[in-house]
Structures are given as C-alpha cells and as structure tokens.
Amino acid sequence: MFEIQSMNADTYRQQTRRSTVILALIFLALAMVLSTATVALFGTPGGDNLRFNVGGLFVAVLAMAVLIRKVFWRQAWMAPAVYSWQLKRSLMSITNVMHHVTAAVEQGDPVAMKLLRFYHLGLNQMHQLDGNSSDHDQLIREMDQHKARMQALGIDTGQTWLDPAWLEAVKQGTR
C-alpha cells in the first residue's frame, strides 16, 4: 500500500539533486577503481585494454545497482528519490489499467472512482514536485469535476493511498 505524503517541492528538488550527485560520484569512483583494477589484473602494458576498461565499467554498473537497492535505498538522504520512484510506480500501475478505470468510472464504480481520485492527486503532486506546470490547468479541471461527482455520490475524496486490491477489482469488474 502506497500513501501520498505532504512534501515541499523546493526541498524535494534540493534533496533529489543532492542524492543524484552523491550516487554519480560514487559511481564515478567505483567505475574508475574497477576499470583500473581489471586492466591491472588482466590487461597488457601498452596493449589494447579497452575490453577490460569496459568490463570494469560494466561491473561498476552492476555493483551500483546492488548498492542502490541493498544499501542506499534505506538511507535518509535517498528518501525523497525513493518516494518519487514509488509514487511514479503507483501512478504507472493505474495508467496501465486506465482503460478499465475510465470504463468503470463511467459506470459509477466507487472503487474505480477512488483509483482515479488517487491518480489525480498523485499526478498533481508529481507535477508540483518536478516543477512541471504544463497541462496543470486541465488536470485541475478534471480533478475538480471528478471530486464533485464523488461528493455527489457520497464517496470520500481523500484518497491519498493506493490499495493494490483496487486495481485487481477494477480489472475484474470490467471484463
């Protein structure tokens, strides 16, 4: 279950830039050390060692993937980036079944209406965090229209969480 959290956009951008720089510097150092080590271990002096440099770079990419998921993911300085990744992943899970969601919303399905409300709120937050103002007016209009429809039906509009069971229910309900 994912829940939308209140977050200051300027602070978010500052912290994600910081985490990006940290990860880039770690990757750079790791790539240089591993490329140098592979050339030193397997290369020939004065020979063509490009494949060993590339091999070291490839190992650095794999090592970074493991470090990010196993070590850095839990660090406080990575929290905004992790949150953003989880928010985008949640939004994409709804986007992937949007045709089911919109069809069910047209039929007045309360679960689909909650999903669409979460989608609108999450997308609005992602736009704010990323500083993306394109199409924001249209999104706000759609959000307001959908919110009014939910209120008319007596459905709670505070859908700041995503229950994965809702996705399955909507997919099953429109078949």
Sequence and secondary structure as in RCSB ss.txt:
>XXXX:A:sequence
MFEIQSMNADTYRQQTRRSTVILALIFLALAMVLSTATVALFGTPGGDNLRFNVGGLFVAVLAMAVLIRKVFWRQ
AWMAPAVYSWQLKRSLMSITNVMHHVTAAVEQGDPVAMKLLRFYHLGLNQMHQLDGNSSDHDQLIREMDQHKARM
QALGIDTGQTWLDPAWLEAVKQGTR
>XXXX:A:secstr
 EE     HHHHHHHHHHHHHHHHHHHHHHHHHHHHHHHHHH  TTS  HHHHHHHHHHHHHHHHHHHHHTGGGS
GGGHHHHHHHHHHHHHHHHHTTHHHHHHHHHTT HHHHHHHHHHHHHHHHHHHHHT  TTHHHHHHHHHHHHHHH
HHTT      EE HHHHHHHHHHT 
